[in-house]
């Protein structure tokens, strides 16, 4: 699992969402959520990652694996 996928999953779990709910929330397919989280598919382009970060209310840098961890990550 790559850093984007791991952090996307952490944000989803923290928000108490299933993969289906996350897909609906982000406006993507369930299969895409699975592929991102598993690392089977590369993260979307930078603009889309920024949109996802904003929607999930997490810093863009964090979602990309560049920022510090949140207290709930442990």
C-alpha positions as CSV (number, residue, x, y, z in Angstrom):
1,X,0.0,0.0,0.0
2,X,1.4,3.4,-0.9
3,X,1.4,6.4,1.3
4,X,-1.6,8.0,-0.5
5,X,-3.6,4.8,-0.2
6,X,-2.7,4.3,3.4
7,X,-3.7,7.8,4.4
8,X,-6.9,7.8,2.3
9,X,-7.9,4.7,4.2
10,X,-6.9,6.2,7.6
11,X,-9.1,9.3,6.8
12,X,-12.0,7.1,5.7
13,X,-11.8,4.9,8.9
14,X,-11.5,8.0,11.1
15,X,-14.6,9.4,9.5
16,X,-16.4,6.1,10.1
17,X,-17.1,5.5,6.4
18,X,-17.2,2.3,4.4
19,X,-15.4,2.2,1.0
20,X,-18.9,2.6,-0.6
21,X,-19.7,5.6,1.5
22,X,-16.3,7.2,0.7
23,X,-16.8,6.5,-3.0
24,X,-20.1,8.3,-3.0
25,X,-18.7,11.1,-0.9
26,X,-15.8,11.7,-3.3
27,X,-17.9,11.0,-6.4
28,X,-15.8,8.1,-7.7
29,X,-16.4,4.4,-8.1
30,X,-16.1,1.9,-5.3
31,X,-13.5,0.1,-7.4
32,X,-11.4,3.3,-7.6
33,X,-11.4,3.6,-3.8
34,X,-10.3,0.0,-3.5
35,X,-7.5,0.5,-6.0
36,X,-6.2,3.7,-4.4
37,X,-6.2,2.2,-0.9
38,X,-4.5,-1.0,-2.0
39,X,-1.9,0.8,-4.1
40,X,-3.1,-1.0,-7.2
41,X,-3.8,2.4,-8.8
42,X,-1.6,5.5,-8.6
43,X,-3.1,8.5,-6.8
44,X,-5.1,10.8,-9.1
45,X,-3.6,14.0,-10.4
46,X,-2.6,16.8,-8.1
47,X,-5.7,18.8,-8.6
48,X,-7.9,15.9,-7.8
49,X,-5.8,15.0,-4.7
50,X,-6.3,18.6,-3.5
51,X,-10.0,18.3,-4.0
52,X,-10.1,15.0,-2.0
53,X,-7.9,16.5,0.8
54,X,-10.3,19.5,1.0
55,X,-13.3,17.3,1.1
56,X,-11.8,15.1,3.8
57,X,-10.6,18.2,5.7
58,X,-7.0,17.0,5.8
59,X,-3.9,18.8,4.6
60,X,-2.9,18.1,1.0
61,X,0.7,17.4,2.1
62,X,-0.5,14.9,4.7
63,X,-2.6,13.0,2.2
64,X,0.4,12.8,-0.2
65,X,2.5,11.4,2.7
66,X,4.6,14.6,3.1
67,X,3.1,16.1,6.2
68,X,3.3,15.2,9.9
69,X,1.0,12.6,11.3
70,X,-2.3,13.4,13.1
71,X,-2.8,12.2,16.7
72,X,-5.6,9.8,15.5
73,X,-3.2,8.0,13.2
74,X,-1.7,5.9,16.0
